Amino acid sequence: MTAPMHRKPSTDVLASRAKVAVVVPATNTIVQPEFEAMRPHGVTNHVTRMYLPPRPYDDMETYRRALETEEGNLDDALNLVLPAEPHVIAHGHSIHSFRGDSARAQAEQTKLEDYCGVPFVTPSIAVLKGLEAIGNPRRIAVLTPYWPPADTLIAEFFSACGYEVVHTLGLKATGPTAVARITQDEIRGGFRALDRPGVEALIHVGTNLPVSAITDEIEATHGKPLIGVNVATYWQALRRVGILDPLPGFGILARQH
């Protein structure tokens, strides 16, 4: 990526506190409304979209290779939103950031910050920061909308970061837009299946899965914290620019940390 000219972040009449740039895949219809629901007064969100080639869902070997090789036009998407002079950028695409270990994830986030000239929040680092904020429970269970190759990649990431992945469950959506059609009852059922003895925290990965609005309910039902990828990413974006408002309705992380 060729770095653009860095611009100083600016406020305006509606963004009296901060502008948050949000990068999502072209097919993602959940991140934008969920981030809007969490948005504090004086903050505005500005969405830009990146194209990602669809992964096949009828050939797991090709699906696995696609996870390793697919590239989107992230630089083009960033170049479209950076002229808005945002204070921070939140990346609303999960799977590419949950690779390797925390050092690799942090290096990727740092590279993107250097490119943009402002804080950049990747989903994997946001979830790790969220876990740290709530006391760093070590035994976790992970819900995704994905298929086994992606679930394995995510489990390996958390294991490399020092967590014990008790169980993962992929809901096997048959395409990017199909993820957003997974019902909240199906999501509730997924968390029920994950809530096994010894699990200390629930995790959600997959930004097009509509989990955020039922975070409080899931935590109350299971008596465990839920670190959802969209809540964690937006929470971390706000905290990175010094906005500490509680975000009620989106779980213990957003409400108390």
C-alpha positions as a Markdown table, in Angstrom:
| # | Residue | x | y | z |
|---|---|---|---|---|
| 1 | Met | 0.0 | 0.0 | 0.0 |
| 2 | Thr | 1.2 | 3.5 | -0.9 |
| 3 | Ala | 0.6 | 5.7 | 2.2 |
| 4 | Pro | -1.7 | 8.7 | 1.6 |
| 5 | Met | -0.9 | 12.2 | 2.8 |
| 6 | His | -1.7 | 12.2 | 6.6 |
| 7 | Arg | -4.4 | 14.6 | 7.6 |
| 8 | Lys | -4.9 | 16.0 | 11.1 |
| 9 | Pro | -8.2 | 14.8 | 12.6 |
| 10 | Ser | -10.9 | 17.4 | 12.8 |
| 11 | Thr | -14.1 | 18.0 | 14.6 |
| 12 | Asp | -17.3 | 19.6 | 13.2 |
| 13 | Val | -20.8 | 20.6 | 14.3 |
| 14 | Leu | -22.0 | 17.0 | 14.8 |
| 15 | Ala | -18.7 | 15.4 | 15.5 |
| 16 | Ser | -17.8 | 17.8 | 18.4 |
| 17 | Arg | -15.8 | 15.0 | 20.1 |
| 18 | Ala | -14.6 | 12.6 | 17.4 |
| 19 | Lys | -15.1 | 11.1 | 14.0 |
| 20 | Val | -14.9 | 7.3 | 13.8 |
| 21 | Ala | -14.1 | 5.8 | 10.4 |
| 22 | Val | -15.4 | 2.3 | 9.9 |
| 23 | Val | -14.2 | -0.1 | 7.3 |
| 24 | Val | -16.5 | -3.0 | 6.4 |
| 25 | Pro | -16.8 | -5.6 | 3.6 |
| 26 | Ala | -19.1 | -4.6 | 0.8 |
| 27 | Thr | -21.6 | -7.3 | 1.9 |
| 28 | Asn | -21.7 | -6.4 | 5.6 |
| 29 | Thr | -25.0 | -5.0 | 6.7 |
| 30 | Ile | -24.7 | -5.4 | 10.5 |
| 31 | Val | -21.6 | -3.4 | 11.6 |
| 32 | Gln | -23.0 | 0.0 | 10.5 |
| 33 | Pro | -26.3 | -0.2 | 12.4 |
| 34 | Glu | -24.7 | -1.8 | 15.5 |
| 35 | Phe | -22.0 | 0.9 | 15.7 |
| 36 | Glu | -24.7 | 3.6 | 15.3 |
| 37 | Ala | -26.6 | 2.0 | 18.2 |
| 38 | Met | -23.6 | 2.4 | 20.4 |
| 39 | Arg | -22.5 | 5.8 | 19.2 |
| 40 | Pro | -22.2 | 8.5 | 22.0 |
| 41 | His | -23.4 | 12.0 | 21.6 |
| 42 | Gly | -20.8 | 14.2 | 19.8 |
| 43 | Val | -19.3 | 11.2 | 17.9 |
| 44 | Thr | -20.1 | 10.5 | 14.2 |
| 45 | Asn | -19.4 | 7.3 | 12.3 |
| 46 | His | -18.2 | 7.3 | 8.7 |
| 47 | Val | -18.4 | 4.0 | 6.8 |
| 48 | Thr | -16.3 | 2.9 | 3.8 |
| 49 | Arg | -16.5 | -0.4 | 2.1 |
| 50 | Met | -14.0 | -2.9 | 0.7 |
| 51 | Tyr | -14.6 | -5.7 | -1.8 |
| 52 | Leu | -13.7 | -9.2 | -0.8 |
| 53 | Pro | -14.1 | -12.2 | -3.2 |
| 54 | Pro | -16.6 | -14.7 | -1.9 |
| 55 | Arg | -15.3 | -17.9 | -0.3 |
| 56 | Pro | -16.8 | -21.2 | -1.6 |
| 57 | Tyr | -19.0 | -23.0 | 0.9 |
| 58 | Asp | -19.2 | -26.4 | -0.9 |
| 59 | Asp | -15.5 | -27.1 | -1.0 |
| 60 | Met | -13.7 | -26.9 | 2.4 |
| 61 | Glu | -10.2 | -27.3 | 0.9 |
| 62 | Thr | -10.8 | -24.3 | -1.4 |
| 63 | Tyr | -12.4 | -22.5 | 1.5 |
| 64 | Arg | -9.3 | -23.0 | 3.6 |
| 65 | Arg | -7.0 | -21.8 | 0.9 |
| 66 | Ala | -9.2 | -18.7 | 0.4 |
| 67 | Leu | -8.7 | -17.8 | 4.1 |
| 68 | Glu | -5.0 | -17.8 | 3.6 |
| 69 | Thr | -4.8 | -16.0 | 0.2 |
| 70 | Glu | -7.8 | -13.7 | -0.2 |
| 71 | Glu | -7.1 | -10.0 | -0.4 |
| 72 | Gly | -9.5 | -7.1 | -0.5 |
| 73 | Asn | -9.1 | -3.5 | -1.6 |
| 74 | Leu | -8.5 | -2.3 | 2.0 |
| 75 | Asp | -6.2 | 0.5 | 0.8 |
| 76 | Asp | -8.8 | 1.9 | -1.6 |
| 77 | Ala | -11.5 | 1.8 | 1.1 |
| 78 | Leu | -9.2 | 3.7 | 3.5 |
| 79 | Asn | -8.2 | 6.2 | 0.9 |
| 80 | Leu | -11.9 | 7.1 | 0.4 |
| 81 | Val | -12.5 | 7.8 | 4.1 |
| 82 | Leu | -9.3 | 9.3 | 5.3 |
| 83 | Pro | -10.1 | 12.7 | 3.7 |
| 84 | Ala | -12.9 | 13.0 | 6.2 |
| 85 | Glu | -10.2 | 13.5 | 8.8 |
| 86 | Pro | -11.2 | 10.8 | 11.3 |
| 87 | His | -9.7 | 10.5 | 14.8 |
| 88 | Val | -9.7 | 6.7 | 14.7 |
| 89 | Ile | -10.5 | 3.8 | 12.3 |
| 90 | Ala | -12.4 | 0.7 | 13.3 |
| 91 | His | -12.0 | -2.3 | 11.1 |
| 92 | Gly | -15.3 | -4.2 | 10.8 |
| 93 | His | -13.9 | -7.4 | 9.3 |
| 94 | Ser | -12.9 | -10.2 | 11.6 |
| 95 | Ile | -11.3 | -13.2 | 10.0 |
| 96 | His | -8.2 | -11.7 | 8.6 |
| 97 | Ser | -7.1 | -10.3 | 11.9 |
| 98 | Phe | -7.4 | -13.6 | 13.8 |
| 99 | Arg | -4.3 | -15.2 | 12.4 |
| 100 | Gly | -1.1 | -16.3 | 14.1 |
| 101 | Asp | -0.7 | -14.8 | 17.5 |
| 102 | Ser | -1.0 | -11.5 | 19.3 |
| 103 | Ala | 2.4 | -10.3 | 18.1 |
| 104 | Arg | 1.4 | -10.8 | 14.5 |
| 105 | Ala | -2.0 | -9.2 | 15.1 |
| 106 | Gln | -0.4 | -6.2 | 16.8 |
| 107 | Ala | 2.1 | -5.8 | 14.0 |
| 108 | Glu | -0.7 | -5.7 | 11.5 |
| 109 | Gln | -2.5 | -3.1 | 13.5 |
| 110 | Thr | 0.6 | -1.0 | 13.8 |
| 111 | Lys | 1.2 | -1.3 | 10.0 |
| 112 | Leu | -2.3 | 0.0 | 9.4 |
| 113 | Glu | -1.9 | 2.9 | 11.9 |
| 114 | Asp | 1.3 | 3.9 | 10.1 |
| 115 | Tyr | -0.5 | 3.9 | 6.8 |
| 116 | Cys | -3.4 | 6.0 | 8.1 |
| 117 | Gly | -1.7 | 8.3 | 10.5 |
| 118 | Val | -4.4 | 7.8 | 13.2 |
| 119 | Pro | -5.2 | 5.0 | 15.7 |
| 120 | Phe | -6.5 | 1.9 | 13.9 |
| 121 | Val | -8.4 | -0.8 | 15.7 |
| 122 | Thr | -8.5 | -4.4 | 14.4 |
| 123 | Pro | -11.1 | -6.9 | 15.7 |
| 124 | Ser | -8.6 | -9.4 | 17.1 |
| 125 | Ile | -6.7 | -6.8 | 19.2 |
| 126 | Ala | -10.0 | -5.3 | 20.3 |
| 127 | Val | -11.2 | -8.7 | 21.6 |
| 128 | Leu | -7.9 | -9.3 | 23.4 |
| 129 | Lys | -8.1 | -5.8 | 25.0 |
| 130 | Gly | -11.7 | -6.6 | 26.0 |
| 131 | Leu | -10.7 | -9.8 | 27.7 |
| 132 | Glu | -7.9 | -8.0 | 29.5 |
| 133 | Ala | -10.4 | -5.3 | 30.7 |
| 134 | Ile | -12.7 | -7.8 | 32.3 |
| 135 | Gly | -10.0 | -9.6 | 34.2 |
| 136 | Asn | -8.5 | -11.9 | 31.5 |
| 137 | Pro | -10.6 | -15.1 | 31.9 |
| 138 | Arg | -8.5 | -17.9 | 30.4 |
| 139 | Arg | -11.1 | -20.6 | 29.5 |
| 140 | Ile | -13.2 | -19.4 | 26.6 |
| 141 | Ala | -15.8 | -20.6 | 24.1 |
| 142 | Val | -16.2 | -19.0 | 20.7 |
| 143 | Leu | -19.3 | -18.6 | 18.5 |
| 144 | Thr | -18.8 | -17.8 | 14.8 |
| 145 | Pro | -20.9 | -17.8 | 11.6 |
| 146 | Tyr | -18.1 | -19.7 | 9.8 |
| 147 | Trp | -17.2 | -23.2 | 8.7 |
| 148 | Pro | -14.6 | -25.5 | 10.3 |
| 149 | Pro | -11.4 | -24.2 | 8.5 |
| 150 | Ala | -12.2 | -20.6 | 9.8 |
| 151 | Asp | -13.1 | -21.9 | 13.3 |
| 152 | Thr | -9.8 | -23.8 | 13.5 |
| 153 | Leu | -7.9 | -20.6 | 12.5 |
| 154 | Ile | -9.6 | -18.6 | 15.2 |
| 155 | Ala | -9.1 | -21.3 | 17.9 |
| 156 | Glu | -5.4 | -21.5 | 17.0 |
| 157 | Phe | -5.2 | -17.7 | 17.4 |
| 158 | Phe | -6.6 | -17.7 | 20.9 |
| 159 | Ser | -4.5 | -20.7 | 21.9 |
| 160 | Ala | -1.4 | -18.9 | 20.7 |
| 161 | Cys | -2.4 | -15.9 | 22.8 |
| 162 | Gly | -2.5 | -18.1 | 25.9 |
| 163 | Tyr | -6.2 | -18.9 | 26.2 |
| 164 | Glu | -7.8 | -22.3 | 26.5 |
| 165 | Val | -10.5 | -22.7 | 23.9 |
| 166 | Val | -13.0 | -25.1 | 25.5 |
| 167 | His | -15.2 | -25.2 | 22.5 |
| 168 | Thr | -16.0 | -23.5 | 19.2 |
| 169 | Leu | -19.2 | -23.5 | 17.3 |
| 170 | Gly | -19.6 | -22.3 | 13.7 |
| 171 | Leu | -23.1 | -21.6 | 12.5 |
| 172 | Lys | -22.1 | -22.4 | 8.9 |
| 173 | Ala | -23.6 | -19.5 | 7.0 |
| 174 | Thr | -23.8 | -20.2 | 3.3 |
| 175 | Gly | -22.5 | -16.8 | 2.1 |
| 176 | Pro | -21.6 | -13.4 | 3.4 |
| 177 | Thr | -25.1 | -11.9 | 3.4 |
| 178 | Ala | -26.5 | -15.1 | 4.8 |
| 179 | Val | -24.6 | -14.4 | 8.0 |
| 180 | Ala | -26.9 | -11.4 | 8.7 |
| 181 | Arg | -29.9 | -13.6 | 8.3 |
| 182 | Ile | -29.0 | -15.9 | 11.2 |
| 183 | Thr | -31.7 | -15.3 | 13.7 |
| 184 | Gln | -31.2 | -14.2 | 17.2 |
| 185 | Asp | -32.9 | -17.4 | 18.4 |
| 186 | Glu | -30.2 | -19.3 | 16.4 |
| 187 | Ile | -27.6 | -17.2 | 18.1 |
| 188 | Arg | -29.1 | -17.9 | 21.5 |
| 189 | Gly | -29.0 | -21.6 | 20.7 |
| 190 | Gly | -25.4 | -21.3 | 19.8 |
| 191 | Phe | -24.4 | -19.8 | 23.1 |
| 192 | Arg | -26.4 | -22.4 | 24.9 |
| 193 | Ala | -24.4 | -25.1 | 23.2 |
| 194 | Leu | -21.1 | -23.4 | 24.1 |
| 195 | Asp | -21.9 | -22.9 | 27.8 |
| 196 | Arg | -20.1 | -25.9 | 29.1 |
| 197 | Pro | -18.6 | -26.5 | 32.5 |
| 198 | Gly | -15.4 | -24.6 | 33.0 |
| 199 | Val | -16.1 | -21.9 | 30.4 |
| 200 | Glu | -15.3 | -18.5 | 32.0 |
| 201 | Ala | -16.2 | -16.2 | 29.1 |
| 202 | Leu | -18.1 | -16.3 | 25.8 |
| 203 | Ile | -16.6 | -14.9 | 22.6 |
| 204 | His | -18.2 | -13.9 | 19.3 |
| 205 | Val | -16.2 | -13.5 | 16.1 |
| 206 | Gly | -17.8 | -12.6 | 12.8 |
| 207 | Thr | -18.8 | -9.0 | 12.3 |
| 208 | Asn | -21.9 | -9.7 | 10.1 |
| 209 | Leu | -23.5 | -11.8 | 12.9 |
| 210 | Pro | -26.1 | -9.7 | 14.8 |
| 211 | Val | -25.1 | -10.3 | 18.4 |
| 212 | Ser | -24.5 | -6.9 | 19.9 |
| 213 | Ala | -28.1 | -6.1 | 20.8 |
| 214 | Ile | -28.6 | -9.3 | 22.9 |
| 215 | Thr | -25.2 | -9.1 | 24.7 |
| 216 | Asp | -26.9 | -8.1 | 28.0 |
| 217 | Glu | -29.4 | -10.9 | 27.7 |
| 218 | Ile | -26.7 | -13.6 | 26.9 |
| 219 | Glu | -24.6 | -12.5 | 29.9 |
| 220 | Ala | -27.6 | -12.6 | 32.2 |
| 221 | Thr | -28.7 | -16.0 | 30.9 |
| 222 | His | -25.4 | -17.7 | 31.3 |
| 223 | Gly | -23.8 | -15.7 | 34.1 |
| 224 | Lys | -20.7 | -15.1 | 32.0 |
| 225 | Pro | -19.2 | -12.1 | 30.2 |
| 226 | Leu | -19.6 | -12.0 | 26.4 |
| 227 | Ile | -16.9 | -10.3 | 24.4 |
| 228 | Gly | -18.5 | -9.7 | 21.0 |
| 229 | Val | -16.3 | -8.6 | 18.2 |
| 230 | Asn | -18.4 | -5.6 | 17.2 |
| 231 | Val | -18.9 | -4.3 | 20.7 |
| 232 | Ala | -15.2 | -4.8 | 21.5 |
| 233 | Thr | -14.1 | -3.0 | 18.3 |
| 234 | Tyr | -16.3 | 0.0 | 18.7 |
| 235 | Trp | -15.5 | 0.2 | 22.5 |
| 236 | Gln | -11.8 | 0.0 | 21.8 |
| 237 | Ala | -12.0 | 2.7 | 19.1 |
| 238 | Leu | -13.7 | 5.1 | 21.5 |
| 239 | Arg | -11.3 | 4.4 | 24.3 |
| 240 | Arg | -8.3 | 4.9 | 22.0 |
| 241 | Val | -9.4 | 8.5 | 21.5 |
| 242 | Gly | -10.2 | 9.1 | 25.1 |
| 243 | Ile | -14.0 | 8.8 | 25.0 |
| 244 | Leu | -14.9 | 6.9 | 28.1 |
| 245 | Asp | -18.7 | 7.1 | 28.1 |
| 246 | Pro | -20.4 | 3.9 | 29.3 |
| 247 | Leu | -22.3 | 2.2 | 26.5 |
| 248 | Pro | -25.4 | 0.7 | 28.3 |
| 249 | Gly | -27.2 | -2.2 | 26.7 |
| 250 | Phe | -24.1 | -3.9 | 25.2 |
| 251 | Gly | -22.7 | -6.0 | 28.0 |
| 252 | Ile | -20.3 | -5.6 | 30.9 |
| 253 | Leu | -17.3 | -4.5 | 28.8 |
| 254 | Ala | -19.0 | -1.6 | 27.2 |
| 255 | Arg | -21.0 | -0.6 | 30.3 |
| 256 | Gln | -18.3 | -0.8 | 32.9 |
| 257 | His | -14.8 | -0.5 | 31.2 |
